Amino acid sequence: MAQIKRKKVSNKAVKGQKKENGLLKNKKFWIIVSSVVAAAAIITFVVWLIIHLTSSSSKTNPDYFGGKSDLKMSSEKTNNTEVKFTKCSYEGVVMHTNLEGNTNETYIDYLFVFATDLSTFYADATMNSGLETTDENYISTSTIDDYNKLFYQFVYLQYEIDQFNKTSSEKAALYIVDTSVDDNLSIFADSNFGGSDDSTNSSLFFLYELDGLRKYADKKADSTEKGNKLIYSTKNTEIAQTSINNSVNLMKKNFVVE
């Protein structure tokens, strides 16, 4: 009788093949591969996001009052002294102007406040570098010039406040309120600060003292002189040209106008 002979296959010949096929069908292997790929994708996205946000913020939202601006903060008016601004929330302003229930460390005798949308405050023309006039982030030169003058006036005011605090037993301060933060918009509606519920103001500058809101440097000035003695204002140009100068003169006379 004929016999059928089967050819034996060496275990050595299939050893590697079995392992390879087994690895590709191994669920743990694919879970590890998927995790590595997902982690790499997440890291790549995070790096891109950080670079993108950093690049965008440098052009659209310079932190001038945070001391990170490229603008030089020294001038003849400040004896080439660098100043440091203080940002504050609307609630913080309310707290520091409320004498009742506050300690002397919290209450500020003469508090100057400038409130505006800092996300649109551009005082340096270099932020337009590389931007076309059709770009939504482009800011006109005239607008930049106005903010530039306003910024340097606040540098001047902050310097004089610092000098006042070195010699006076009373405390003065300048607080910058960013109204791009929704909660801070309430400052425009606060009647204690000259506001109203139907206010359409986008900027605000005022002085608050023990007697409340002070709109003029000279309280005794008649109606014909009030404009020249103005402190309170909601117009950036007026703040830069009139309000800050009157505020500085008021401080130099220790808040007493002869």
Accessible surface in RSA format (square Angstrom, percent):
REM  Atomic radii and reference values for relative SASA: ProtOr
REM  Chains: A
REM  Algorithm: Lee & Richards
REM  Probe-radius: 1.40
REM  Slices: 20
REM RES _ NUM      All-atoms   Total-Side   Main-Chain    Non-polar    All polar
REM                ABS   REL    ABS   REL    ABS   REL    ABS   REL    ABS   REL
RES MET A   1   229.17 118.7 146.30  96.8  82.86 197.3 122.94 104.5 106.22 140.7
RES ALA A   2   100.09  92.0  67.24 103.8  32.85  74.7  77.81 109.6  22.28  59.0
RES GLN A   3   149.15  83.4 119.74  87.5  29.41  70.0  35.47  75.5 113.69  86.2
RES ILE A   4   155.32  88.4 127.95  95.3  27.37  66.0 131.55  94.7  23.77  64.5
RES LYS A   5   180.46  88.0 148.06  90.8  32.40  77.1  95.13  85.6  85.33  90.9
RES ARG A   6   208.50  87.5 181.15  92.3  27.35  65.1  71.71  98.0 136.79  82.9
RES LYS A   7   194.08  94.7 163.62 100.4  30.46  72.5 114.02 102.6  80.05  85.3
RES LYS A   8   195.37  95.3 170.32 104.5  25.05  59.6 118.58 106.7  76.79  81.8
RES VAL A   9   105.71  69.6  80.08  72.5  25.64  61.8  83.63  72.7  22.08  59.9
RES SER A  10    63.52  53.7  47.28  63.1  16.24  37.4  45.88  97.7  17.64  24.7
RES ASN A  11   120.23  82.9 114.70 110.8   5.53  13.3  31.49  75.8  88.75  85.8
RES LYS A  12   183.44  89.5 164.34 100.8  19.10  45.5 107.64  96.9  75.81  80.7
RES ALA A  13    72.42  66.6  37.63  58.1  34.79  79.1  49.61  69.9  22.82  60.4
RES VAL A  14    36.14  23.8  36.14  32.7   0.00   0.0  36.14  31.4   0.00   0.0
RES LYS A  15   127.57  62.2 123.52  75.8   4.05   9.7  69.49  62.5  58.09  61.9
RES GLY A  16    48.11  59.3   0.00   N/A  48.11  59.3  38.27 105.0   9.84  22.0
RES GLN A  17   106.82  59.7  99.51  72.7   7.31  17.4  29.26  62.3  77.57  58.8
RES LYS A  18   140.05  68.3 128.03  78.6  12.02  28.6  84.08  75.7  55.97  59.6
RES LYS A  19   143.40  70.0 131.08  80.4  12.32  29.3  91.40  82.3  52.00  55.4
RES GLU A  20   110.71  63.6 104.44  79.0   6.27  14.9  34.26  66.3  76.45  62.4
RES ASN A  21    67.71  46.7  66.22  64.0   1.49   3.6  17.07  41.1  50.65  49.0
RES GLY A  22    38.62  47.6   0.00   N/A  38.62  47.6  33.03  90.6   5.59  12.5
RES LEU A  23    92.88  51.7  88.34  63.2   4.54  11.4  91.42  64.2   1.46   3.9
RES LEU A  24    94.59  52.7  85.95  61.5   8.63  21.7  85.95  60.4   8.63  23.2
RES LYS A  25   169.19  82.5 141.90  87.1  27.29  65.0  93.88  84.5  75.31  80.2
RES ASN A  26    63.82  44.0  56.44  54.5   7.38  17.8   9.12  21.9  54.70  52.9
RES LYS A  27   169.40  82.6 161.98  99.4   7.42  17.7 107.97  97.2  61.43  65.4
RES LYS A  28   156.05  76.1 154.89  95.0   1.16   2.8  98.51  88.7  57.54  61.3
RES PHE A  29    60.98  30.5  56.90  35.2   4.09  10.6  60.32  36.6   0.66   1.9
RES TRP A  30   124.04  49.8 123.59  59.8   0.45   1.1 117.81  62.8   6.24  10.1
RES ILE A  31   110.86  63.1 107.53  80.1   3.34   8.0 110.59  79.6   0.27   0.7
RES ILE A  32   110.06  62.6 108.13  80.6   1.93   4.6 110.06  79.3   0.00   0.0
RES VAL A  33    51.14  33.6  48.91  44.3   2.23   5.4  51.12  44.4   0.01   0.0
RES SER A  34    66.66  56.3  58.74  78.4   7.92  18.3  36.66  78.1  30.00  42.0
RES SER A  35    62.42  52.7  51.88  69.2  10.55  24.3  37.33  79.5  25.09  35.2
RES VAL A  36    92.86  61.1  89.30  80.8   3.56   8.6  91.99  79.9   0.87   2.3
RES VAL A  37    93.93  61.8  90.62  82.0   3.31   8.0  93.26  81.0   0.67   1.8
RES ALA A  38    51.52  47.4  44.68  68.9   6.84  15.6  51.18  72.1   0.34   0.9
RES ALA A  39    48.15  44.3  43.47  67.1   4.68  10.6  47.69  67.2   0.46   1.2
RES ALA A  40    53.39  49.1  46.90  72.4   6.49  14.8  52.13  73.4   1.26   3.3
RES ALA A  41    60.12  55.3  47.04  72.6  13.09  29.8  55.39  78.0   4.73  12.5
RES ILE A  42   109.36  62.2 106.62  79.4   2.74   6.6 109.35  78.7   0.01   0.0
RES ILE A  43   111.90  63.7 109.43  81.5   2.47   5.9 111.83  80.5   0.06   0.2
RES THR A  44    93.17  66.3  87.43  88.6   5.74  13.7  67.48  90.6  25.70  38.8
RES PHE A  45   116.26  58.2 112.12  69.4   4.14  10.8 116.03  70.3   0.23   0.7
RES VAL A  46    66.24  43.6  66.24  60.0   0.00   0.0  66.24  57.6   0.00   0.0
RES VAL A  47    74.69  49.1  73.73  66.7   0.96   2.3  74.62  64.8   0.06   0.2
RES TRP A  48   138.14  55.4 134.60  65.2   3.54   8.3 110.74  59.0  27.39  44.4
RES LEU A  49    63.72  35.5  63.72  45.6   0.00   0.0  63.72  44.8   0.00   0.0
RES ILE A  50   102.53  58.3 100.17  74.6   2.35   5.7 102.53  73.8   0.00   0.0
RES ILE A  51   110.53  62.9 106.92  79.7   3.61   8.7 109.78  79.1   0.75   2.0
RES HIS A  52    86.67  47.4  81.60  56.7   5.07  13.0  46.49  47.9  40.18  46.8
RES LEU A  53   100.77  56.1  99.47  71.2   1.30   3.3  99.53  69.9   1.24   3.3
RES THR A  54    85.39  60.7  80.61  81.7   4.78  11.4  68.45  91.9  16.94  25.6
RES SER A  55    61.49  52.0  53.69  71.7   7.80  18.0  28.27  60.2  33.22  46.5
RES SER A  56    41.62  35.2  35.07  46.8   6.56  15.1  29.47  62.8  12.15  17.0
RES SER A  57    53.93  45.6  49.48  66.0   4.45  10.3  36.96  78.7  16.97  23.8
RES SER A  58    71.99  60.8  48.56  64.8  23.43  54.0  47.55 101.3  24.44  34.2
RES LYS A  59    75.73  36.9  75.73  46.5   0.00   0.0  40.89  36.8  34.84  37.1
RES THR A  60    34.49  24.5  33.24  33.7   1.25   3.0  21.44  28.8  13.05  19.7
RES ASN A  61    74.32  51.3  64.45  62.3   9.87  23.8   9.78  23.5  64.55  62.4
RES PRO A  62    24.95  18.2  13.94  12.7  11.01  40.0  21.19  17.5   3.77  23.4
RES ASP A  63    43.98  30.8  35.73  35.6   8.24  19.5  21.34  50.2  22.64  22.6
RES TYR A  64     5.01   2.3   2.94   1.7   2.07   5.4   2.75   2.1   2.27   2.8
RES PHE A  65     4.73   2.4   1.33   0.8   3.40   8.9   1.33   0.8   3.40   9.7
RES GLY A  66    38.28  47.2   0.00   N/A  38.28  47.2  15.75  43.2  22.53  50.5
RES GLY A  67    46.79  57.7   0.00   N/A  46.79  57.7  16.32  44.8  30.48  68.3
RES LYS A  68   163.19  79.6 133.05  81.6  30.15  71.8  85.66  77.1  77.54  82.6
RES SER A  69    22.68  19.2   1.90   2.5  20.79  47.9   4.39   9.3  18.29  25.6
RES ASP A  70   124.31  87.1  93.70  93.3  30.61  72.4  27.54  64.8  96.77  96.5
RES LEU A  71    27.85  15.5  17.50  12.5  10.35  26.0  20.43  14.3   7.42  20.0
RES LYS A  72   165.11  80.5 155.55  95.4   9.56  22.8 104.32  93.9  60.79  64.8
RES MET A  73    22.57  11.7  15.10  10.0   7.47  17.8  14.36  12.2   8.21  10.9
RES SER A  74    47.01  39.7  33.15  44.2  13.86  31.9  10.25  21.8  36.76  51.5
RES SER A  75    38.59  32.6  29.89  39.9   8.70  20.0  33.44  71.2   5.15   7.2
RES GLU A  76   167.96  96.4 145.32 109.9  22.64  53.9  65.64 127.0 102.32  83.5
RES LYS A  77   108.29  52.8  92.12  56.5  16.17  38.5  74.47  67.0  33.82  36.0
RES THR A  78     0.16   0.1   0.16   0.2   0.00   0.0   0.16   0.2   0.00   0.0
RES ASN A  79   106.73  73.6  84.67  81.8  22.06  53.1  27.98  67.3  78.75  76.1
RES ASN A  80   117.31  80.9  94.50  91.3  22.81  54.9  22.49  54.1  94.83  91.7
RES THR A  81    60.16  42.8  56.05  56.8   4.11   9.8  43.05  57.8  17.11  25.9
RES GLU A  82   136.10  78.1 112.81  85.3  23.28  55.4  28.71  55.5 107.39  87.7
RES VAL A  83     7.82   5.1   1.05   0.9   6.77  16.3   4.78   4.2   3.04   8.2
RES LYS A  84   177.25  86.5 163.74 100.5  13.51  32.2 109.70  98.7  67.55  72.0
RES PHE A  85    14.56   7.3   1.28   0.8  13.29  34.6   1.28   0.8  13.29  38.0
RES THR A  86    65.01  46.2  61.90  62.8   3.12   7.4  35.00  47.0  30.02  45.4
RES LYS A  87    95.09  46.4  71.35  43.8  23.74  56.5  47.47  42.7  47.61  50.7
RES CYS A  88    23.82  18.0  10.69  11.9  13.13  30.9  10.77  27.3  13.05  14.1
RES SER A  89    53.86  45.5  46.95  62.7   6.91  15.9  34.69  73.9  19.17  26.9
RES TYR A  90    39.85  18.6  39.84  22.7   0.01   0.0  19.37  14.6  20.49  25.3
RES GLU A  91   132.64  76.2 126.12  95.4   6.52  15.5  42.34  81.9  90.30  73.7
RES GLY A  92    11.66  14.4   0.00   N/A  11.66  14.4  11.15  30.6   0.51   1.2
RES VAL A  93     0.00   0.0   0.00   0.0   0.00   0.0   0.00   0.0   0.00   0.0
RES VAL A  94    58.62  38.6  58.19  52.7   0.43   1.0  58.28  50.6   0.34   0.9
RES MET A  95    90.98  47.1  84.82  56.1   6.17  14.7  53.70  45.7  37.29  49.4
RES HIS A  96    32.18  17.6  32.18  22.4   0.00   0.0  18.35  18.9  13.83  16.1
RES THR A  97    15.85  11.3   5.93   6.0   9.91  23.6   0.86   1.1  14.99  22.7
RES ASN A  98    71.71  49.5  67.29  65.0   4.42  10.6  13.52  32.5  58.19  56.2
RES LEU A  99    82.08  45.7  75.22  53.8   6.86  17.2  75.22  52.8   6.86  18.5
RES GLU A 100   149.50  85.8 133.85 101.3  15.66  37.3  56.29 108.9  93.21  76.1
RES GLY A 101    82.93 102.3   0.00   N/A  82.93 102.3  43.02 118.1  39.91  89.4
RES ASN A 102    39.79  27.4  19.04  18.4  20.75  50.0   3.09   7.4  36.70  35.5
RES THR A 103    88.12  62.7  80.39  81.5   7.73  18.4  83.02 111.5   5.10   7.7
RES ASN A 104   130.66  90.1 118.34 114.4  12.31  29.6  32.88  79.1  97.77  94.5
RES GLU A 105   152.71  87.7 134.52 101.8  18.20  43.3  50.43  97.5 102.28  83.5
RES THR A 106    32.46  23.1  30.32  30.7   2.14   5.1   7.17   9.6  25.29  38.2
RES TYR A 107    16.35   7.6  14.25   8.1   2.10   5.5  12.35   9.3   4.00   4.9
RES ILE A 108     7.13   4.1   5.86   4.4   1.27   3.1   5.86   4.2   1.27   3.5
RES ASP A 109    38.66  27.1  37.44  37.3   1.22   2.9   3.82   9.0  34.84  34.7
RES TYR A 110    27.79  13.0  27.79  15.8   0.00   0.0   6.93   5.2  20.86  25.7
RES LEU A 111     0.00   0.0   0.00   0.0   0.00   0.0   0.00   0.0   0.00   0.0
RES PHE A 112     0.00   0.0   0.00   0.0   0.00   0.0   0.00   0.0   0.00   0.0
RES VAL A 113     0.00   0.0   0.00   0.0   0.00   0.0   0.00   0.0   0.00   0.0
RES PHE A 114     0.48   0.2   0.48   0.3   0.00   0.0   0.48   0.3   0.00   0.0
RES ALA A 115     0.00   0.0   0.00   0.0   0.00   0.0   0.00   0.0   0.00   0.0
RES THR A 116     6.04   4.3   6.04   6.1   0.00   0.0   0.11   0.1   5.93   9.0
RES ASP A 117    45.21  31.7  43.97  43.8   1.25   2.9  15.62  36.8  29.59  29.5
RES LEU A 118    14.72   8.2  13.87   9.9   0.85   2.1  13.87   9.7   0.85   2.3
RES SER A 119    41.22  34.8  35.90  47.9   5.32  12.3  26.24  55.9  14.98  21.0
RES THR A 120    67.77  48.2  64.89  65.8   2.88   6.9  54.46  73.1  13.31  20.1
RES PHE A 121     1.85   0.9   1.71   1.1   0.14   0.4   1.78   1.1   0.07   0.2
RES TYR A 122    16.78   7.8  16.78   9.5   0.00   0.0   1.99   1.5  14.79  18.2
RES ALA A 123     0.14   0.1   0.00   0.0   0.14   0.3   0.00   0.0   0.14   0.4
RES ASP A 124    18.46  12.9  17.29  17.2   1.17   2.8   4.14   9.7  14.32  14.3
RES ALA A 125    61.55  56.6  51.80  79.9   9.76  22.2  51.97  73.2   9.59  25.4
RES THR A 126    88.90  63.2  75.43  76.5  13.47  32.1  75.84 101.9  13.06  19.7
RES MET A 127    10.25   5.3   3.55   2.3   6.70  16.0   9.93   8.4   0.31   0.4
RES ASN A 128    21.12  14.6  16.10  15.6   5.02  12.1  11.66  28.1   9.46   9.1
RES SER A 129    77.47  65.5  63.02  84.1  14.45  33.3  36.98  78.7  40.49  56.7
RES GLY A 130    73.87  91.1   0.00   N/A  73.87  91.1  38.41 105.4  35.46  79.4
RES LEU A 131    28.64  15.9  12.63   9.0  16.01  40.2  13.32   9.4  15.31  41.2
RES GLU A 132   123.74  71.0 121.27  91.7   2.47   5.9  45.20  87.4  78.54  64.1
RES THR A 133   104.91  74.6  84.19  85.4  20.72  49.4  59.22  79.5  45.68  69.1
RES THR A 134   131.08  93.2  97.08  98.4  34.00  81.0  83.59 112.3  47.50  71.8
RES ASP A 135    50.71  35.5  36.82  36.6  13.89  32.8  11.79  27.8  38.91  38.8
RES GLU A 136   166.70  95.7 126.84  96.0  39.86  94.9  57.48 111.2 109.22  89.2
RES ASN A 137    48.81  33.7  45.74  44.2   3.07   7.4   3.13   7.5  45.68  44.2
RES TYR A 138    74.17  34.6  57.08  32.5  17.09  44.5  29.26  22.0  44.91  55.4
RES ILE A 139    31.06  17.7  29.48  22.0   1.58   3.8  31.06  22.4   0.00   0.0
RES SER A 140    51.05  43.1  44.87  59.9   6.18  14.2  40.53  86.3  10.52  14.7
RES THR A 141    85.86  61.1  82.84  84.0   3.02   7.2  55.36  74.4  30.50  46.1
RES SER A 142    73.49  62.1  65.86  87.9   7.63  17.6  50.32 107.1  23.17  32.5
RES THR A 143    49.40  35.1  46.93  47.6   2.46   5.9  26.30  35.3  23.10  34.9
RES ILE A 144     5.82   3.3   5.82   4.3   0.00   0.0   5.82   4.2   0.00   0.0
RES ASP A 145    67.13  47.0  65.82  65.5   1.31   3.1  14.49  34.1  52.65  52.5
RES ASP A 146    70.84  49.6  65.68  65.4   5.16  12.2  13.82  32.5  57.02  56.9
RES TYR A 147    32.37  15.1  32.36  18.4   0.00   0.0   6.29   4.7  26.07  32.1
RES ASN A 148    42.99  29.6  42.99  41.5   0.00   0.0   5.92  14.3  37.07  35.8
RES LYS A 149   132.12  64.5 126.74  77.8   5.38  12.8  79.15  71.2  52.97  56.4
RES LEU A 150     0.21   0.1   0.21   0.2   0.00   0.0   0.21   0.1   0.00   0.0
RES PHE A 151     0.00   0.0   0.00   0.0   0.00   0.0   0.00   0.0   0.00   0.0
RES TYR A 152    67.08  31.3  61.76  35.1   5.33  13.9  47.97  36.1  19.11  23.6
RES GLN A 153    21.24  11.9  21.18  15.5   0.06   0.2  11.41  24.3   9.83   7.5
RES PHE A 154     0.00   0.0   0.00   0.0   0.00   0.0   0.00   0.0   0.00   0.0
RES VAL A 155     0.96   0.6   0.96   0.9   0.00   0.0   0.96   0.8   0.00   0.0
RES TYR A 156    27.80  13.0  27.70  15.8   0.11   0.3   7.35   5.5  20.46  25.2
RES LEU A 157     0.00   0.0   0.00   0.0   0.00   0.0   0.00   0.0   0.00   0.0
RES GLN A 158    13.73   7.7  13.73  10.0   0.00   0.0   0.00   0.0  13.73  10.4
RES TYR A 159    19.81   9.3  19.81  11.3   0.00   0.0   7.73   5.8  12.08  14.9
RES GLU A 160    21.11  12.1  19.22  14.5   1.89   4.5   0.52   1.0  20.60  16.8
RES ILE A 161     1.30   0.7   1.30   1.0   0.00   0.0   1.30   0.9   0.00   0.0
RES ASP A 162    48.85  34.2  45.14  44.9   3.71   8.8  16.96  39.9  31.88  31.8
RES GLN A 163    56.59  31.6  52.36  38.3   4.23  10.1  23.14  49.3  33.46  25.4
RES PHE A 164    14.44   7.2   7.36   4.6   7.08  18.4  13.90   8.4   0.54   1.5
RES ASN A 165    58.37  40.3  37.98  36.7  20.39  49.1  22.16  53.3  36.21  35.0
RES LYS A 166   153.68  75.0 114.33  70.1  39.35  93.7  80.41  72.4  73.27  78.0
RES THR A 167   125.91  89.6  85.87  87.1  40.04  95.4  76.51 102.8  49.41  74.7
RES SER A 168    32.87  27.8  11.54  15.4  21.33  49.1  11.76  25.0  21.11  29.6
RES SER A 169   125.90 106.4  75.61 100.9  50.28 115.8  58.54 124.7  67.36  94.4
RES GLU A 170    72.25  41.5  67.00  50.7   5.25  12.5  21.97  42.5  50.28  41.0
RES LYS A 171    77.35  37.7  76.29  46.8   1.06   2.5  56.88  51.2  20.47  21.8
RES ALA A 172     2.22   2.0   0.00   0.0   2.22   5.1   0.00   0.0   2.22   5.9
RES ALA A 173    15.92  14.6  13.98  21.6   1.94   4.4  15.92  22.4   0.00   0.0
RES LEU A 174     2.62   1.5   0.00   0.0   2.62   6.6   0.00   0.0   2.62   7.0
RES TYR A 175    22.23  10.4  22.23  12.6   0.00   0.0   5.80   4.4  16.43  20.3
RES ILE A 176     0.23   0.1   0.00   0.0   0.23   0.6   0.00   0.0   0.23   0.6
RES VAL A 177     0.00   0.0   0.00   0.0   0.00   0.0   0.00   0.0   0.00   0.0
RES ASP A 178    32.51  22.8  30.79  30.6   1.72   4.1  10.20  24.0  22.31  22.2
RES THR A 179     8.35   5.9   3.04   3.1   5.31  12.7   0.00   0.0   8.35  12.6
RES SER A 180    49.36  41.7  20.28  27.1  29.07  67.0  16.48  35.1  32.88  46.1
RES VAL A 181    75.95  50.0  71.24  64.5   4.71  11.3  75.95  66.0   0.00   0.0
RES ASP A 182   112.48  78.8 100.83 100.4  11.65  27.6  32.25  75.9  80.23  80.0
RES ASP A 183   111.91  78.4 101.25 100.8  10.66  25.2  29.27  68.9  82.64  82.4
RES ASN A 184    10.30   7.1  10.30  10.0   0.00   0.0   0.00   0.0  10.30  10.0
RES LEU A 185    87.42  48.7  82.20  58.8   5.22  13.1  82.38  57.9   5.04  13.6
RES SER A 186    53.54  45.2  46.21  61.7   7.34  16.9  18.45  39.3  35.09  49.2
RES ILE A 187     0.00   0.0   0.00   0.0   0.00   0.0   0.00   0.0   0.00   0.0
RES PHE A 188    15.63   7.8  14.63   9.1   1.00   2.6  15.46   9.4   0.17   0.5
RES ALA A 189    38.71  35.6  29.11  44.9   9.60  21.8  29.38  41.4   9.33  24.7
RES ASP A 190    20.87  14.6  12.32  12.3   8.55  20.2  10.79  25.4  10.08  10.1
RES SER A 191    89.94  76.0  70.29  93.8  19.65  45.3  41.03  87.4  48.91  68.5
RES ASN A 192    92.85  64.0  83.64  80.8   9.21  22.2   9.50  22.9  83.35  80.6
RES PHE A 193     3.40   1.7   3.40   2.1   0.00   0.0   3.40   2.1   0.00   0.0
RES GLY A 194    32.76  40.4   0.00   N/A  32.76  40.4   9.87  27.1  22.89  51.3
RES GLY A 195    13.64  16.8   0.00   N/A  13.64  16.8   4.32  11.9   9.32  20.9
RES SER A 196    52.08  44.0  46.40  61.9   5.67  13.1  39.04  83.1  13.03  18.3
RES ASP A 197   141.58  99.2 106.77 106.3  34.81  82.3  38.32  90.2 103.26 103.0
RES ASP A 198   118.76  83.2  95.65  95.2  23.11  54.7  50.07 117.9  68.69  68.5
RES SER A 199    35.87  30.3   3.98   5.3  31.89  73.5  11.03  23.5  24.84  34.8
RES THR A 200   132.41  94.2  99.13 100.5  33.28  79.3  75.33 101.2  57.08  86.3
RES ASN A 201    55.00  37.9  38.51  37.2  16.49  39.7   5.09  12.3  49.90  48.2
RES SER A 202    81.27  68.7  73.31  97.8   7.96  18.3  45.45  96.8  35.82  50.2
RES SER A 203     3.05   2.6   3.05   4.1   0.00   0.0   1.68   3.6   1.37   1.9
RES LEU A 204     2.09   1.2   2.09   1.5   0.00   0.0   2.09   1.5   0.00   0.0
RES PHE A 205     0.00   0.0   0.00   0.0   0.00   0.0   0.00   0.0   0.00   0.0
RES PHE A 206     0.00   0.0   0.00   0.0   0.00   0.0   0.00   0.0   0.00   0.0
RES LEU A 207     0.00   0.0   0.00   0.0   0.00   0.0   0.00   0.0   0.00   0.0
RES TYR A 208    38.09  17.8  37.56  21.4   0.53   1.4   6.30   4.7  31.79  39.2
RES GLU A 209     9.94   5.7   9.26   7.0   0.68   1.6   4.38   8.5   5.56   4.5
RES LEU A 210   125.41  69.8 102.26  73.2  23.15  58.2 103.06  72.4  22.35  60.1
RES ASP A 211   117.54  82.3  79.24  78.9  38.30  90.6  28.81  67.8  88.74  88.5
RES GLY A 212    13.09  16.1   0.00   N/A  13.09  16.1  12.57  34.5   0.52   1.2
RES LEU A 213    49.25  27.4  18.04  12.9  31.20  78.4  18.04  12.7  31.20  84.0
RES ARG A 214    18.72   7.9  15.62   8.0   3.10   7.4   5.38   7.3  13.34   8.1
RES LYS A 215    86.65  42.3  81.93  50.3   4.72  11.2  35.23  31.7  51.43  54.8
RES TYR A 216    62.71  29.3  61.25  34.8   1.47   3.8  24.00  18.0  38.72  47.7
RES ALA A 217     7.32   6.7   7.32  11.3   0.00   0.0   7.32  10.3   0.00   0.0
RES ASP A 218    22.98  16.1  22.98  22.9   0.00   0.0   0.00   0.0  22.98  22.9
RES LYS A 219   107.55  52.5  82.93  50.9  24.62  58.6  68.58  61.7  38.97  41.5
RES LYS A 220   192.52  93.9 160.20  98.3  32.31  76.9 110.65  99.6  81.86  87.2
RES ALA A 221     9.03   8.3   0.04   0.1   8.99  20.5   2.88   4.1   6.14  16.3
RES ASP A 222    81.75  57.3  70.65  70.3  11.10  26.2  43.81 103.1  37.94  37.8
RES SER A 223    98.41  83.2  74.94 100.0  23.46  54.0  49.44 105.3  48.96  68.6
RES THR A 224   114.89  81.7  83.98  85.1  30.91  73.7  81.71 109.8  33.18  50.2
RES GLU A 225    78.55  45.1  78.55  59.4   0.00   0.0  19.15  37.0  59.41  48.5
RES LYS A 226    51.58  25.2  51.58  31.6   0.00   0.0  37.45  33.7  14.13  15.1
RES GLY A 227    51.52  63.5   0.00   N/A  51.52  63.5  39.30 107.8  12.22  27.4
RES ASN A 228   112.44  77.5  99.13  95.8  13.31  32.0  23.09  55.6  89.35  86.4
RES LYS A 229    70.66  34.5  70.66  43.4   0.00   0.0  19.18  17.3  51.48  54.8
RES LEU A 230    25.81  14.4  25.81  18.5   0.00   0.0  25.81  18.1   0.00   0.0
RES ILE A 231     0.00   0.0   0.00   0.0   0.00   0.0   0.00   0.0   0.00   0.0
RES TYR A 232    27.59  12.9  25.48  14.5   2.11   5.5  23.10  17.4   4.49   5.5
RES SER A 233     4.06   3.4   0.00   0.0   4.06   9.4   4.06   8.7   0.00   0.0
RES THR A 234    40.75  29.0  27.05  27.4  13.70  32.7   7.33   9.8  33.42  50.5
RES LYS A 235   135.15  65.9 130.56  80.1   4.59  10.9  78.86  71.0  56.29  60.0
RES ASN A 236    36.91  25.5  30.64  29.6   6.26  15.1  12.04  29.0  24.87  24.0
RES THR A 237    73.73  52.4  67.40  68.3   6.33  15.1  50.08  67.3  23.66  35.8
RES GLU A 238    60.02  34.5  55.71  42.1   4.30  10.2  16.14  31.2  43.88  35.8
RES ILE A 239     0.00   0.0   0.00   0.0   0.00   0.0   0.00   0.0   0.00   0.0
RES ALA A 240    10.17   9.4   7.05  10.9   3.13   7.1   7.16  10.1   3.02   8.0
RES GLN A 241   125.85  70.4 104.80  76.6  21.05  50.1  37.10  79.0  88.75  67.3
RES THR A 242    36.51  26.0  33.70  34.2   2.81   6.7  12.95  17.4  23.56  35.6
RES SER A 243     0.00   0.0   0.00   0.0   0.00   0.0   0.00   0.0   0.00   0.0
RES ILE A 244     0.00   0.0   0.00   0.0   0.00   0.0   0.00   0.0   0.00   0.0
RES ASN A 245    52.69  36.3  51.24  49.5   1.46   3.5  18.92  45.5  33.77  32.6
RES ASN A 246    18.72  12.9  18.00  17.4   0.72   1.7   0.76   1.8  17.96  17.4
RES SER A 247     0.00   0.0   0.00   0.0   0.00   0.0   0.00   0.0   0.00   0.0
RES VAL A 248     1.23   0.8   1.23   1.1   0.00   0.0   1.23   1.1   0.00   0.0
RES ASN A 249    78.65  54.2  77.19  74.6   1.46   3.5  18.73  45.1  59.92  57.9
RES LEU A 250     1.56   0.9   0.00   0.0   1.56   3.9   1.28   0.9   0.27   0.7
RES MET A 251     4.65   2.4   2.00   1.3   2.65   6.3   2.19   1.9   2.46   3.3
RES LYS A 252   123.41  60.2  88.79  54.5  34.62  82.4  59.54  53.6  63.87  68.0
RES LYS A 253   109.57  53.5  94.75  58.1  14.82  35.3  60.43  54.4  49.15  52.4
RES ASN A 254    96.89  66.8  89.92  86.9   6.97  16.8  21.25  51.1  75.64  73.1
RES PHE A 255    11.96   6.0   2.98   1.8   8.98  23.4   2.98   1.8   8.98  25.7
RES VAL A 256    96.13  63.3  92.40  83.7   3.73   9.0  95.21  82.7   0.92   2.5
RES VAL A 257    35.67  23.5  14.79  13.4  20.88  50.3  14.79  12.9  20.88  56.6
RES GLU A 258   187.10 107.4 126.53  95.7  60.57 144.2  75.74 146.5 111.36  90.9
END  Absolute sums over single chains surface
CHAIN  1 A    16679.0      13917.1       2761.9       9266.6       7412.4
END  Absolute sums over all chains
TOTAL         16679.0      13917.1       2761.9       9266.6       7412.4
